[in-house]
Amino acid sequence: MPTHGSLTKAGKVRGQTPKIEARERTSPSSKVRNKNNFIKRFEKRIQPGQKKPERMGRR
């Protein structure tokens, strides 16, 4: 089975692209996010989704 191009050209584009520094993380880490989700779901008993019982009558 012939290949689509020689293996000597492999990684050519990735090697030519300039390195960009990573952005600072804006969202909380996964440990903090999981703790907040646990508090919402089990301690405060907030139901997930957009159809919340207290919002069902308003327009």
Backbone as JSON Lines, residues from 0, in Angstrom:
{"i":0,"aa":"M","n":[0.84,-1.18,0.0],"ca":[0.0,0.0,0.0],"c":[0.89,1.24,0.0]}
{"i":1,"aa":"P","n":[0.82,2.07,-0.99],"ca":[1.66,3.27,-1.02],"c":[1.15,4.32,-0.04]}
{"i":2,"aa":"T","n":[2.06,5.13,0.47],"ca":[1.68,6.2,1.4],"c":[1.42,7.49,0.64]}
{"i":3,"aa":"H","n":[0.77,8.42,1.28],"ca":[0.48,9.72,0.67],"c":[1.6,10.69,1.03]}
{"i":4,"aa":"G","n":[2.75,10.54,0.5],"ca":[3.88,11.41,0.81],"c":[4.95,10.64,1.54]}
{"i":5,"aa":"S","n":[6.14,11.16,1.5],"ca":[7.25,10.46,2.13],"c":[7.27,10.72,3.63]}
{"i":6,"aa":"L","n":[7.88,9.81,4.36],"ca":[7.94,9.95,5.8],"c":[8.97,11.0,6.23]}
{"i":7,"aa":"T","n":[9.8,11.46,5.33],"ca":[10.76,12.51,5.69],"c":[10.07,13.85,5.9]}
{"i":8,"aa":"K","n":[8.86,14.0,5.35],"ca":[8.12,15.26,5.52],"c":[7.17,15.24,6.71]}
{"i":9,"aa":"A","n":[7.19,14.17,7.49],"ca":[6.27,14.06,8.6],"c":[6.6,15.09,9.67]}
{"i":10,"aa":"G","n":[5.59,15.79,10.18],"ca":[5.78,16.78,11.22],"c":[6.29,18.11,10.73]}
{"i":11,"aa":"K","n":[6.26,18.35,9.46],"ca":[6.82,19.58,8.89],"c":[6.03,20.81,9.34]}
{"i":12,"aa":"V","n":[4.72,20.75,9.27],"ca":[3.89,21.91,9.6],"c":[3.95,22.2,11.1]}
{"i":13,"aa":"R","n":[3.9,21.16,11.91],"ca":[3.92,21.37,13.35],"c":[5.26,21.96,13.8]}
{"i":14,"aa":"G","n":[6.32,21.57,13.16],"ca":[7.62,22.12,13.51],"c":[7.78,23.57,13.11]}
{"i":15,"aa":"Q","n":[7.04,24.01,12.1],"ca":[7.17,25.38,11.62],"c":[6.29,26.36,12.37]}
{"i":16,"aa":"T","n":[5.25,25.89,13.05],"ca":[4.33,26.8,13.72],"c":[4.98,27.36,14.97]}
{"i":17,"aa":"P","n":[4.75,28.64,15.27],"ca":[5.36,29.23,16.46],"c":[4.69,28.74,17.74]}
{"i":18,"aa":"K","n":[5.47,28.67,18.79],"ca":[4.96,28.21,20.08],"c":[4.18,29.33,20.73]}
{"i":19,"aa":"I","n":[2.95,29.04,21.19],"ca":[2.1,30.03,21.84],"c":[1.97,29.63,23.3]}
{"i":20,"aa":"E","n":[2.16,30.6,24.19],"ca":[2.04,30.31,25.62],"c":[0.59,30.02,25.97]}
{"i":21,"aa":"A","n":[0.41,29.17,26.96],"ca":[-0.93,28.79,27.4],"c":[-1.59,29.94,28.13]}
{"i":22,"aa":"R","n":[-2.91,30.04,27.99],"ca":[-3.66,31.07,28.71],"c":[-3.81,30.67,30.18]}
{"i":23,"aa":"E","n":[-4.03,31.66,31.02],"ca":[-4.27,31.39,32.43],"c":[-5.66,30.74,32.57]}
{"i":24,"aa":"R","n":[-5.76,29.78,33.46],"ca":[-7.02,29.06,33.66],"c":[-8.05,30.0,34.29]}
{"i":25,"aa":"T","n":[-9.22,30.12,33.65],"ca":[-10.26,31.01,34.17],"c":[-11.3,30.25,34.98]}
{"i":26,"aa":"S","n":[-11.56,29.01,34.63],"ca":[-12.54,28.24,35.38],"c":[-11.86,27.59,36.57]}
{"i":27,"aa":"P","n":[-12.61,27.26,37.62],"ca":[-12.0,26.62,38.78],"c":[-11.5,25.22,38.43]}
{"i":28,"aa":"S","n":[-10.59,24.73,39.23],"ca":[-10.05,23.4,38.98],"c":[-11.15,22.36,39.16]}
{"i":29,"aa":"S","n":[-10.89,21.15,38.68],"ca":[-11.93,20.13,38.7],"c":[-12.31,19.74,40.13]}
{"i":30,"aa":"K","n":[-11.37,19.81,41.07],"ca":[-11.68,19.48,42.45],"c":[-12.67,20.47,43.04]}
{"i":31,"aa":"V","n":[-12.48,21.75,42.77],"ca":[-13.39,22.78,43.27],"c":[-14.74,22.65,42.59]}
{"i":32,"aa":"R","n":[-14.74,22.4,41.26],"ca":[-15.99,22.27,40.53],"c":[-16.81,21.08,41.03]}
{"i":33,"aa":"N","n":[-16.13,19.94,41.29],"ca":[-16.85,18.77,41.78],"c":[-17.42,19.0,43.17]}
{"i":34,"aa":"K","n":[-16.7,19.73,44.02],"ca":[-17.21,20.04,45.35],"c":[-18.43,20.93,45.27]}
{"i":35,"aa":"N","n":[-18.39,21.94,44.38],"ca":[-19.54,22.82,44.22],"c":[-20.75,22.05,43.68]}
{"i":36,"aa":"N","n":[-20.51,21.13,42.74],"ca":[-21.6,20.32,42.2],"c":[-22.2,19.43,43.28]}
{"i":37,"aa":"F","n":[-21.37,18.87,44.15],"ca":[-21.87,18.03,45.23],"c":[-22.74,18.83,46.17]}
{"i":38,"aa":"I","n":[-22.3,20.05,46.51],"ca":[-23.08,20.89,47.43],"c":[-24.42,21.24,46.8]}
{"i":39,"aa":"K","n":[-24.43,21.6,45.5],"ca":[-25.68,21.94,44.84],"c":[-26.64,20.76,44.79]}
{"i":40,"aa":"R","n":[-26.13,19.58,44.42],"ca":[-27.01,18.45,44.16],"c":[-27.5,17.77,45.44]}
{"i":41,"aa":"F","n":[-26.61,17.58,46.41],"ca":[-26.97,16.75,47.55],"c":[-27.25,17.54,48.82]}
{"i":42,"aa":"E","n":[-26.57,18.65,49.04],"ca":[-26.83,19.41,50.26],"c":[-27.96,20.41,50.06]}
{"i":43,"aa":"K","n":[-28.0,21.1,48.91],"ca":[-29.05,22.08,48.65],"c":[-30.23,21.47,47.91]}
{"i":44,"aa":"R","n":[-30.07,20.24,47.38],"ca":[-31.12,19.53,46.63],"c":[-31.65,20.33,45.45]}
{"i":45,"aa":"I","n":[-30.75,20.96,44.68],"ca":[-31.15,21.72,43.49],"c":[-31.23,20.75,42.32]}
{"i":46,"aa":"Q","n":[-32.35,20.74,41.62],"ca":[-32.54,19.84,40.5],"c":[-31.79,20.37,39.28]}
{"i":47,"aa":"P","n":[-31.14,19.51,38.5],"ca":[-30.44,19.98,37.31],"c":[-31.41,20.32,36.19]}
{"i":48,"aa":"G","n":[-30.95,21.16,35.27],"ca":[-31.75,21.47,34.1],"c":[-32.42,22.83,34.19]}
{"i":49,"aa":"Q","n":[-33.13,23.18,33.13],"ca":[-33.75,24.49,33.06],"c":[-35.2,24.49,33.52]}
{"i":50,"aa":"K","n":[-35.83,23.35,33.61],"ca":[-37.24,23.29,34.04],"c":[-37.29,23.14,35.55]}
{"i":51,"aa":"K","n":[-37.1,24.26,36.25],"ca":[-37.12,24.24,37.71],"c":[-38.54,24.51,38.18]}
{"i":52,"aa":"P","n":[-38.99,23.87,39.24],"ca":[-40.39,24.04,39.68],"c":[-40.74,25.47,40.03]}
{"i":53,"aa":"E","n":[-39.82,26.24,40.61],"ca":[-40.14,27.6,41.01],"c":[-40.24,28.54,39.83]}
{"i":54,"aa":"R","n":[-39.74,28.14,38.63],"ca":[-39.78,29.01,37.46],"c":[-40.87,28.61,36.47]}
{"i":55,"aa":"M","n":[-41.67,27.61,36.78],"ca":[-42.6,27.06,35.79],"c":[-43.8,27.97,35.52]}
{"i":56,"aa":"G","n":[-44.16,28.87,36.43],"ca":[-45.34,29.68,36.22],"c":[-45.09,31.06,35.65]}
{"i":57,"aa":"R","n":[-43.84,31.49,35.57],"ca":[-43.55,32.86,35.16],"c":[-43.44,32.99,33.64]}
{"i":58,"aa":"R","n":[-43.82,34.17,33.15],"ca":[-43.66,34.5,31.73],"c":[-43.44,35.97,31.59]}
